[in-house]
Amino acid sequence: MGSEDLFFKRKQDRESLGRKSKKREPHETALIICEGETEVYYLEGLRNELKLNKANVLIKLCMRGTNRATDPMNIVNEAEKYIEGKEYDKVYCVFDKEQSTYQDALKKIKEKQNHDLSLYAINSVPCFDYWLLLHFNDSAKPYKQKGKKSPGEQVKSELRRYIKDYYPGDRDIFHKTKEYLTIAIRRAKTIDKIQQKAKTDNPSTKVYELVEYLRSLKR
């Protein structure tokens, strides 16, 4: 097992133990299953900023065995276990479009929602980093493969214009962007509406929906 995998396994074990020992407050509970470390650290930062109870809002990295399972369908399959057990009022799946099972994952969540409104997709196109970019730039230009540079890599390059030391898995990413959070929400909503009318999702992000939900728990 690599050191990174061991770190996340231990972190997952600690959160699991914390869920059992820490008392939940009499409020709605939510589980957020993420594809990558950046998403986990960003959302943990937001949760801490809002002073939300960790037992009420659990944020975890999707794992399969001792390895990370970043495929969107793996995230949805893991979420189903919690839906069936009704451990949480809402379960959010946070993933990117840069994976082969992206459409299948969205379809499965939509099918589930026909019977149970506790499962939600928080998807980003091409990647979560686009949500971060919206804190600084409101560009809605489509991202396509450029030579060997993927759409996601292009977004990260643009993000480094504003956060020069940015790297995936940055533990301080929320604090580096939180000043512009309200602006990012507004931009994401506007772009979402524009893209729906244009019948495209490139680029777009639903992260604002999760952020607003967590903010509502604070109120």
C-alpha positions in Angstrom: 0.0 0.0 0.0 1.4 3.4 -0.9 1.8 6.2 1.6 -1.0 8.2 0.1 -3.4 5.3 0.2 -2.4 4.5 3.7 -3.0 8.2 4.7 -6.5 8.2 3.3 -7.4 4.8 4.8 -6.4 6.0 8.2 -8.3 9.2 7.6 -11.4 7.2 6.6 -11.0 5.1 9.7 -10.8 8.1 11.9 -13.9 9.7 10.4 -15.8 6.4 10.7 -14.9 6.2 14.4 -15.8 9.9 14.8 -19.2 9.2 13.3 -19.8 6.6 16.0 -18.5 8.6 18.9 -19.5 12.1 18.1 -23.1 12.9 18.8 -25.2 14.2 15.9 -27.2 17.4 16.4 -30.9 17.3 15.8 -30.5 18.6 12.2 -30.5 17.1 8.8 -27.6 14.8 8.0 -25.6 14.6 4.8 -22.9 12.3 3.4 -20.6 13.7 0.6 -18.6 11.2 -1.3 -15.8 12.7 -3.4 -13.7 11.7 -6.3 -10.5 13.5 -5.4 -8.5 15.0 -2.5 -9.1 18.5 -3.7 -12.8 18.2 -3.3 -12.4 16.7 0.1 -10.2 19.5 1.4 -12.3 22.2 -0.2 -15.5 20.9 1.4 -13.9 20.2 4.7 -12.7 23.8 4.7 -16.2 25.0 4.0 -17.7 22.8 6.6 -15.3 24.2 9.2 -16.0 27.7 8.1 -19.7 27.1 8.6 -19.0 25.4 11.9 -21.2 22.4 10.9 -21.1 19.3 13.0 -18.8 16.6 11.5 -21.3 13.9 12.6 -24.0 15.6 10.7 -22.0 16.3 7.5 -19.5 13.5 6.7 -17.1 14.1 3.8 -15.2 11.1 2.5 -13.0 10.1 -0.4 -14.4 7.2 -2.4 -12.5 4.1 -1.7 -12.5 0.5 -2.9 -10.6 -1.8 -0.6 -7.3 0.1 0.0 -7.4 2.0 -3.2 -9.1 5.2 -4.4 -12.0 4.5 -6.7 -12.4 7.6 -8.8 -14.7 6.3 -11.4 -18.2 8.0 -11.1 -20.0 4.7 -11.1 -17.9 3.5 -8.1 -19.0 6.7 -6.3 -22.6 6.1 -7.0 -22.4 2.4 -6.1 -20.8 3.3 -2.8 -23.5 6.0 -2.2 -26.2 3.4 -2.7 -25.1 1.5 0.3 -25.9 4.5 2.5 -29.1 5.2 0.7 -30.3 1.6 1.4 -29.3 1.9 5.0 -31.0 5.3 5.3 -28.0 6.5 7.4 -28.2 10.0 6.0 -31.0 12.3 4.9 -29.1 13.2 1.8 -26.1 11.7 0.0 -24.1 13.7 -2.6 -21.8 12.3 -5.2 -19.1 14.7 -6.3 -17.4 13.8 -9.6 -16.0 15.0 -12.9 -16.9 14.4 -16.5 -13.3 13.2 -17.3 -14.2 9.6 -16.7 -15.8 6.9 -19.0 -18.8 6.1 -16.8 -19.9 9.7 -16.3 -23.1 9.5 -18.2 -24.0 6.1 -16.7 -23.5 7.6 -13.2 -25.8 10.5 -14.0 -28.4 8.2 -15.5 -28.4 5.9 -12.4 -28.8 8.8 -10.0 -31.7 10.2 -12.0 -33.4 6.8 -12.0 -32.9 6.6 -8.2 -34.4 10.1 -7.8 -37.6 8.8 -9.3 -38.1 6.8 -6.2 -35.9 8.5 -3.6 -34.9 12.1 -3.5 -32.0 11.6 -1.1 -29.3 11.0 -3.8 -27.7 13.9 -5.7 -25.1 14.4 -8.4 -22.7 17.2 -7.9 -20.9 17.0 -11.3 -18.4 19.3 -12.9 -17.4 19.7 -16.6 -14.6 19.1 -17.3 -13.5 18.9 -13.6 -13.9 20.3 -10.1 -11.1 22.8 -10.8 -13.6 24.7 -13.0 -15.6 25.5 -9.9 -12.4 26.9 -8.3 -11.7 28.9 -11.5 -15.1 30.6 -11.2 -13.9 32.2 -8.0 -11.6 34.3 -10.2 -12.9 34.2 -13.8 -16.3 33.8 -15.4 -15.2 32.3 -18.6 -17.7 29.9 -20.2 -15.5 28.9 -23.2 -15.7 25.1 -24.0 -12.7 22.9 -23.1 -11.5 20.4 -25.7 -8.5 18.2 -26.0 -5.5 20.2 -27.2 -2.7 17.9 -28.4 -1.7 16.0 -25.3 -3.3 18.5 -22.9 -6.7 17.3 -21.6 -9.6 19.7 -20.8 -8.9 19.2 -17.1 -5.2 20.1 -17.4 -6.2 23.2 -19.3 -8.5 24.3 -16.5 -5.7 23.7 -13.9 -3.3 25.8 -16.0 -5.8 28.7 -16.1 -6.3 28.4 -12.3 -2.6 28.8 -11.7 -2.8 32.2 -13.2 -4.7 33.2 -10.0 -3.3 30.6 -7.5 0.3 30.2 -8.6 1.1 27.4 -6.2 -2.1 25.5 -6.9 -1.8 21.7 -7.1 -4.4 18.9 -6.9 -4.9 17.9 -3.2 -4.0 21.4 -1.9 -5.1 21.3 1.8 -5.6 25.1 1.9 -7.6 25.4 -1.2 -10.8 26.6 0.5 -9.0 29.4 2.3 -7.3 30.5 -0.9 -10.6 30.9 -2.6 -13.2 31.6 0.1 -13.1 35.4 -0.3 -14.7 35.0 -3.7 -17.2 32.3 -2.8 -20.4 34.4 -3.3 -19.1 35.5 -6.7 -18.4 31.9 -7.7 -21.9 30.9 -6.8 -23.4 33.7 -8.9 -21.2 32.9 -11.8 -21.9 29.1 -11.7 -25.7 29.8 -11.6 -25.5 32.1 -14.6 -23.4 29.8 -16.6 -25.6 26.9 -15.7 -28.7 28.7 -17.1 -26.8 29.7 -20.3 -25.6 26.2 -20.9 -29.0 24.7 -20.4 -30.5 27.0 -23.0 -27.6 26.1 -25.3 -28.1 22.4 -24.6 -24.5 21.9 -23.6 -22.7 21.2 -20.3 -19.2 22.3 -21.4 -18.2 23.9 -19.1 -20.5 23.8 -16.1 -20.5 22.8 -12.5 -23.2 21.9 -9.9 -20.9 22.5 -6.9 -22.8 25.7 -6.1 -25.9 23.6 -5.3 -23.9 21.7 -2.6 -22.4 24.9 -1.2 -25.8 26.5 -0.9 -27.2 23.4 0.8 -24.4 23.4 3.4 -25.0 27.1 3.9 -28.7 26.4 4.5 -27.7 23.9 7.3 -25.8 26.7 9.0 -29.0 28.9 9.0 
